[in-house]
């Protein structure tokens, strides 16, 4: 059984509609898990997620939006990011997140540029919605500056993952990763 951890975005939940949909759409041989993490503090959130990965033998992480940003920081772990919030300290104030929360993410705003390694590069695939009302096309170019074009996928979806977009991700699991 291949175990996937879903890391939801800002304001999401471990039992939200996206994780429920992913569980329903996953093919045989895959399971999807999620848990509530401390979203208001980047360092704590990242550590909780790393601990969960280790304790539960997670094979792949799927992170969406702010969860996608956190997933990008999990070097050494195969991961898929969906409409990732590339620069959280720039984006979170736009949705009226408290300054206190923004301050926990600000020191890590350039994580990818500072920590990506050649060994880690093949472990990341990104899916960008063609109708993302929050980020639009802004972060497609950022992803392509750091990762190969064949790891950048376009899906029919808004910022919140559509079922059609989820089916695209599920359809590429085996070809993206031999987990």
C-alpha positions in Angstrom: 0.0 0.0 0.0 1.3 3.4 -1.0 0.6 6.1 1.7 0.0 9.7 0.7 -0.2 12.6 3.1 -2.4 15.5 2.1 -1.3 18.9 3.5 -4.2 21.3 3.2 -3.9 25.1 2.6 -4.7 28.1 4.8 -8.1 27.7 6.4 -8.5 24.1 5.2 -8.8 21.0 7.3 -7.8 17.4 7.6 -11.3 16.4 6.9 -12.1 18.9 4.2 -13.6 18.4 0.8 -10.3 18.1 -1.0 -8.9 15.3 1.1 -12.3 13.6 1.0 -12.3 13.8 -2.8 -8.7 12.5 -3.1 -9.6 9.5 -0.9 -12.6 8.7 -3.1 -10.6 9.1 -6.4 -7.4 7.2 -5.3 -6.8 4.0 -7.2 -6.4 0.7 -5.5 -3.0 0.4 -3.8 -3.1 4.0 -2.5 -4.3 5.5 0.7 -4.7 9.2 1.6 -4.2 10.5 5.1 -4.3 14.0 6.6 -4.0 15.5 10.1 -4.5 18.8 11.7 -1.2 20.7 12.0 -0.3 24.1 13.5 -0.7 26.3 10.5 -0.2 29.5 12.4 3.5 28.8 12.9 5.7 27.7 9.9 8.5 26.0 11.9 6.1 24.1 14.1 3.9 23.1 11.1 6.9 21.8 9.2 8.2 19.8 12.1 4.8 18.3 12.8 4.5 17.2 9.2 8.1 15.8 9.1 7.3 13.9 12.3 4.1 12.5 10.8 5.9 11.4 7.6 8.4 9.5 9.7 5.9 8.0 12.2 3.4 6.9 9.5 5.8 5.8 6.8 4.4 8.2 4.2 5.5 7.6 0.6 4.3 10.8 -1.0 3.1 14.3 0.1 0.5 16.3 -1.7 0.3 19.9 -0.6 -2.1 22.6 -1.7 -1.6 26.3 -1.6 0.1 27.1 1.7 0.3 23.4 2.3 2.1 23.3 -1.1 4.7 25.8 0.2 5.3 23.7 3.3 5.5 20.6 1.1 8.2 22.3 -1.1 10.4 22.6 2.1 10.3 18.8 2.8 13.5 18.0 0.9 14.1 14.3 0.4 10.4 13.4 0.3 8.5 12.8 -3.0 5.9 15.4 -3.3 3.2 17.0 -5.4 2.3 20.7 -5.0 -1.0 22.0 -6.2 -1.3 25.8 -6.8 1.6 26.3 -4.3 1.8 29.5 -2.4 5.4 30.3 -3.5 6.0 33.4 -1.3 3.7 33.1 1.7 4.9 36.3 3.4 3.7 38.1 0.2 0.4 36.3 -0.2 -0.9 35.8 3.3 -1.5 39.5 3.9 -3.7 39.6 0.8 -6.2 37.4 2.5 -6.1 39.3 5.8 -4.0 36.8 7.8 -2.6 38.2 11.0 0.8 39.8 11.0 1.8 37.4 13.7 1.3 34.4 11.4 2.9 36.2 8.5 6.0 36.8 10.6 6.4 33.0 11.2 6.6 32.4 7.4 8.6 35.5 6.4 12.1 34.2 7.2 11.4 31.2 4.9 9.9 33.1 2.0 12.8 32.2 -0.3 13.1 28.6 0.9 13.1 27.0 -2.5 15.8 29.2 -4.0 18.0 28.6 -0.9 17.5 24.9 -0.3 16.8 23.1 -3.6 19.4 20.4 -4.4 20.0 18.4 -7.6 19.0 15.2 -5.8 15.7 16.8 -4.6 14.7 18.3 -7.9 13.2 15.1 -9.4 11.1 14.5 -6.3 8.7 17.5 -7.0 5.9 17.8 -9.4 3.5 20.8 -9.6 0.0 21.1 -10.8 -1.3 24.6 -11.6 -5.0 25.3 -12.1 -5.8 27.2 -15.3 -8.4 29.2 -13.4 -6.6 29.9 -10.2 -8.2 33.1 -8.9 -5.7 33.6 -6.1 -2.3 33.2 -7.8 -3.2 33.0 -11.5 0.0 32.3 -13.5 2.3 34.0 -11.1 4.1 30.9 -9.8 4.3 28.8 -12.9 7.4 30.7 -13.9 8.9 30.4 -10.5 8.4 26.7 -10.5 10.0 26.4 -14.0 13.0 28.5 -12.9 13.9 25.7 -10.4 12.4 22.5 -11.8 12.2 20.8 -15.3 9.3 21.6 -17.5 8.1 17.9 -17.6 7.4 18.2 -13.8 5.1 21.2 -14.4 1.5 20.2 -15.2 -1.5 22.3 -16.0 -5.0 21.2 -14.8 -8.5 22.5 -15.3 -9.2 23.9 -11.9 -9.6 27.0 -9.8 -7.4 27.6 -6.7 -9.4 24.9 -4.8 -8.8 21.6 -6.6 -11.5 20.5 -8.9 -12.5 16.9 -9.4 -11.2 17.1 -13.0 -7.9 18.4 -11.7 -7.7 15.7 -9.0 -8.3 13.1 -11.6 -5.3 14.5 -13.6 -3.1 14.2 -10.5 -4.3 10.7 -9.7 -3.7 9.7 -13.3 -0.1 10.7 -13.2 0.8 9.2 -9.8 2.5 6.0 -11.1 4.3 7.8 -14.0 5.5 10.6 -11.7 6.7 8.4 -8.9 7.8 4.8 -8.4 6.8 4.7 -4.8 
